[in-house]
Amino acid sequence: MKFIKPRFVSDELKLLRFLYSRMEFPIDDLRRYENLEKGFKGEQQFDIWSEDILIDGLLLNDLLFEVNNTVFQIDSTLISQGTLFQFEVKNFEGDYYLEGDKWLTLSGSTIRNPLHQLERSEILLKQLLQNNGYNMHIESYLIFINPNFHLYHAPINQSIIFPSQLSRFLDKLNRTPSKLNGKHSKLAETLVSKQTFQSPYKRLPNYEYDQLEKGIYCPHCRTFVDVTLKCKCGFEEAPSAAILRSIEEFRWLFPDEKITTNRIYEWCKGNKSIRTIRRILANNFEYEGYGKPGHYIVPIEFNRAVR
């Protein structure tokens, strides 16, 4: 199997990680952030599991489309010879139960029916394929990746793959006859090219520069460090790496702000001297303008998110 589109941390999750380290989230934003973190970890577990898919196939992760003014995302898509497999990955943990068509936690809280989400995505995906001249068979699966998940009153539904069934489901996939050709590669290229983009800034908690905590924090435990850049967890970072990481973070959070020595010095809360920051900026970026009104130009490859 060949990985065509690898999985990355979404722009929204990356920005939320930056903000979580520097401000207190309102409860709704905190829940959203925690759910995104948990979901991403589940997708990473799925990626490890999918490395054992041995058929001749093309795997694409995190595809976001818009069809008929409706946006939908597919966690993972596997193109085989005659079937396009759509996988919706859930990292649910704990005990859930069904009451008719409703999915509930044991405390009685209702959650969105993930099967409805899967069915909706399949309908929209089929329409997207037809709009682009493809009439391919689609099989959709709801993958529960967390071994600590249990669903009471679970229906007999071949679209649901529980943790205890993952091994057998992998065997089934690996028995799927598949030999790809140029048409399949073209289909993968089409899917990647038809992706849409949604700005993550619309879904973030409100924040202003002055309200965010300044300084350099450890990338592992997110504890703010002193001028030595040595964290209590044992991680130690070189000054250039810490400053460049802080510049990247500032650039994501404030895409319209100009990068200046004084601004980055303030953002890092004086963890390193003005002279050190100026040297790191000069060694890595071009300077535009003359004297104090000037600023540093951040290349596109340094900051791919702000589109």
C-alpha positions in Angstrom: 0.0 0.0 0.0 1.2 3.5 -0.8 0.5 6.6 1.4 -0.6 9.4 -1.0 -1.6 12.0 1.6 -0.1 11.6 5.1 -1.8 12.9 8.2 -0.8 16.2 9.8 -2.0 18.1 12.9 -4.9 20.3 11.6 -4.4 24.0 11.5 -7.2 24.4 14.1 -5.7 21.9 16.5 -2.2 23.5 16.1 -3.6 27.0 16.9 -5.6 25.7 19.8 -2.4 24.1 21.2 -0.7 27.4 21.0 -3.5 29.2 22.7 -4.0 26.6 25.4 -0.5 27.1 26.6 -1.0 30.8 27.0 -4.6 31.4 28.1 -7.5 29.9 30.0 -10.2 28.5 27.7 -13.9 29.0 28.2 -15.6 25.6 28.9 -17.0 25.1 25.4 -13.6 25.8 23.7 -11.9 23.6 26.2 -14.2 20.7 25.4 -13.6 21.3 21.7 -9.9 21.4 22.1 -9.9 18.2 24.2 -12.1 16.4 21.7 -9.8 17.4 18.8 -6.7 16.2 20.7 -8.4 12.9 21.5 -9.6 12.5 17.9 -6.2 13.1 16.5 -4.7 10.5 18.9 -7.2 8.0 17.7 -6.4 8.8 14.0 -2.7 8.3 14.8 -3.5 4.9 16.3 -5.5 4.1 13.1 -2.5 5.1 11.0 -0.3 2.6 12.9 -2.9 -0.1 12.4 -3.2 0.8 8.7 0.5 0.2 8.1 -0.4 -3.6 8.0 -2.8 -3.2 5.1 -0.8 -5.1 2.4 -3.0 -4.9 -0.7 -2.1 -2.8 -3.7 -3.8 0.4 -2.6 -3.6 4.1 -2.2 -4.3 5.7 1.2 -5.3 9.3 1.6 -5.9 10.9 5.0 -7.8 14.0 6.2 -9.7 14.9 3.0 -12.0 17.9 3.3 -14.6 18.5 0.5 -17.5 20.7 -0.2 -20.5 19.4 -2.2 -23.7 21.4 -2.7 -22.6 23.9 -0.1 -22.1 21.1 2.4 -18.6 20.6 3.9 -17.6 17.1 5.0 -14.4 15.4 6.1 -13.1 11.9 5.6 -10.6 10.6 8.1 -9.0 8.1 5.8 -9.7 6.8 2.3 -8.3 3.7 0.7 -8.4 3.2 -3.0 -8.3 -0.4 -4.2 -8.9 -2.0 -7.6 -12.7 -2.0 -7.5 -13.6 -0.3 -4.2 -13.1 3.0 -2.5 -13.1 2.4 1.3 -14.1 5.3 3.5 -13.0 5.1 7.2 -14.5 7.3 9.9 -12.3 6.8 13.0 -13.7 7.3 16.5 -11.6 7.4 19.7 -14.5 7.0 22.1 -13.6 5.7 25.5 -15.8 4.3 28.2 -19.3 2.8 28.1 -22.1 3.9 25.7 -25.5 2.4 24.9 -28.2 2.6 22.2 -31.7 3.6 22.8 -33.5 3.2 19.5 -31.5 5.4 17.1 -29.9 7.4 19.9 -26.4 7.0 21.1 -25.9 7.9 24.8 -23.3 7.8 27.6 -24.1 5.9 30.7 -24.7 9.3 32.4 -27.5 9.8 29.9 -25.9 12.4 27.7 -26.8 12.2 24.0 -24.1 12.2 21.4 -24.4 12.6 17.6 -25.1 9.3 15.9 -21.8 8.5 14.1 -23.6 6.2 11.7 -25.6 9.2 10.4 -22.3 11.1 9.8 -20.9 8.1 8.0 -24.0 7.7 5.7 -24.0 11.5 5.0 -20.3 11.4 4.0 -20.9 8.4 1.7 -23.7 10.1 -0.1 -21.7 13.3 -0.6 -18.6 11.4 -1.6 -20.5 9.4 -4.2 -21.8 12.6 -5.7 -18.3 14.1 -5.7 -17.1 11.1 -7.6 -19.9 11.2 -10.1 -19.4 15.0 -10.7 -15.8 14.2 -11.7 -16.6 11.2 -14.0 -16.1 8.3 -11.5 -18.6 5.6 -10.8 -16.7 3.6 -8.1 -18.2 1.2 -5.5 -17.9 2.7 -2.0 -17.7 0.8 1.3 -17.9 2.9 4.5 -16.8 1.8 7.9 -17.0 3.3 11.4 -13.8 2.3 13.2 -13.7 2.4 17.0 -10.0 2.3 17.7 -9.9 2.6 21.5 -9.8 -0.8 23.3 -11.5 0.8 26.3 -14.7 1.4 24.4 -17.9 -0.6 24.8 -21.3 -0.1 23.2 -24.3 -1.8 24.9 -27.2 -3.0 22.8 -24.9 -2.8 19.7 -26.7 -3.7 16.5 -25.4 -6.3 14.0 -24.1 -3.7 11.5 -21.3 -4.6 9.2 -20.3 -1.0 8.9 -19.2 -0.8 12.5 -15.8 -2.2 13.4 -15.2 -2.6 17.2 -11.7 -2.8 18.7 -12.0 -6.6 19.1 -12.8 -6.9 15.4 -9.9 -4.9 14.0 -7.6 -7.9 13.5 -10.2 -9.8 11.5 -11.2 -6.7 9.6 -7.5 -6.3 8.6 -7.4 -9.9 7.3 -10.6 -9.2 5.3 -9.0 -6.1 3.7 -5.8 -8.0 2.9 -7.8 -10.6 1.1 -9.3 -8.0 -1.2 -8.1 -8.6 -4.8 -6.4 -5.4 -6.0 -4.2 -4.4 -8.8 -4.0 -0.7 -9.5 -3.4 1.2 -12.7 -3.1 4.8 -13.9 -6.8 5.4 -13.5 -6.5 4.8 -9.7 -3.6 7.2 -9.5 -5.6 9.8 -11.4 -8.5 9.3 -9.0 -6.2 10.0 -6.0 -4.9 13.1 -7.7 -8.5 14.3 -8.3 -9.5 13.8 -4.7 -6.5 15.7 -3.5 -7.1 18.5 -6.0 -10.8 18.8 -5.1 -10.2 19.6 -1.4 -11.6 22.7 0.1 -10.2 24.9 2.9 -11.8 26.4 5.9 -10.1 29.0 8.0 -9.4 27.7 11.5 -9.5 31.2 12.9 -13.3 31.3 12.8 -13.6 28.5 15.3 -11.0 29.7 17.9 -11.8 31.3 21.2 -11.5 35.1 21.2 -8.0 36.3 22.0 -5.9 39.4 22.0 -2.1 39.8 22.1 -2.1 41.5 25.5 -4.2 38.8 27.2 -1.8 35.9 26.2 0.9 34.8 28.6 4.4 35.7 27.2 7.5 33.5 27.4 8.9 30.3 26.0 7.4 27.0 27.1 8.6 23.5 26.9 7.3 21.8 23.7 6.8 18.5 25.6 5.1 19.5 28.9 4.2 23.1 28.0 5.7 24.5 31.2 7.2 27.9 30.8 11.0 27.9 31.1 13.5 30.4 32.3 16.5 31.9 30.5 18.4 28.6 30.6 15.7 27.0 28.5 16.0 23.9 30.7 12.6 22.4 31.7 11.8 20.7 35.0 10.7 17.6 32.9 14.3 17.3 31.7 14.0 18.7 28.2 16.6 21.2 27.1 16.3 23.2 23.9 18.9 25.2 22.0 18.3 29.0 21.9 17.9 29.1 18.1 15.4 26.3 18.1 13.3 27.8 20.9 13.3 31.3 19.3 12.4 29.9 15.9 9.6 27.9 17.4 8.3 30.9 19.2 8.4 33.0 16.0 6.4 30.3 14.2 3.8 30.3 17.0 3.6 34.1 16.9 3.2 34.0 13.1 0.3 31.5 13.3 -1.5 33.4 16.0 -1.0 36.9 14.5 -0.7 36.4 10.7 -1.1 40.1 10.1 1.5 41.3 12.6 5.0 42.3 11.4 8.0 40.3 12.7 10.4 42.7 14.5 13.2 42.1 17.0 11.4 44.0 19.7 8.1 42.2 19.2 9.7 38.7 19.3 11.8 39.8 22.4 8.5 40.8 24.1 6.7 37.6 22.9 9.5 35.5 24.5 9.4 37.7 27.6 13.1 38.5 27.5 14.2 34.8 27.8 17.0 35.7 25.5 18.7 39.1 24.8 17.7 41.5 22.1 21.1 40.8 20.5 20.5 37.0 20.4 17.0 37.4 18.9 18.3 39.9 16.3 21.0 37.5 15.3 18.6 34.5 15.0 16.2 36.6 12.9 19.0 37.9 10.7 20.4 34.4 10.1 17.0 33.0 9.1 14.9 35.7 7.5 15.3 38.6 5.1 15.0 42.1 6.4 12.7 44.5 4.6 12.9 48.3 5.1 15.4 50.5 6.9 16.0 51.0 10.5 13.2 50.6 13.1 10.3 50.7 10.7 11.6 47.6 9.0 10.6 44.0 9.6 11.6 40.5 8.8 10.0 38.5 6.0 8.9 35.0 6.9 9.1 32.6 3.9 6.0 30.7 2.9 7.7 27.3 3.6 8.4 28.4 7.2 4.7 29.0 7.9 2.4 27.0 5.6 -0.8 27.5 7.6 -1.8 31.1 6.9 -3.5 30.7 3.6 
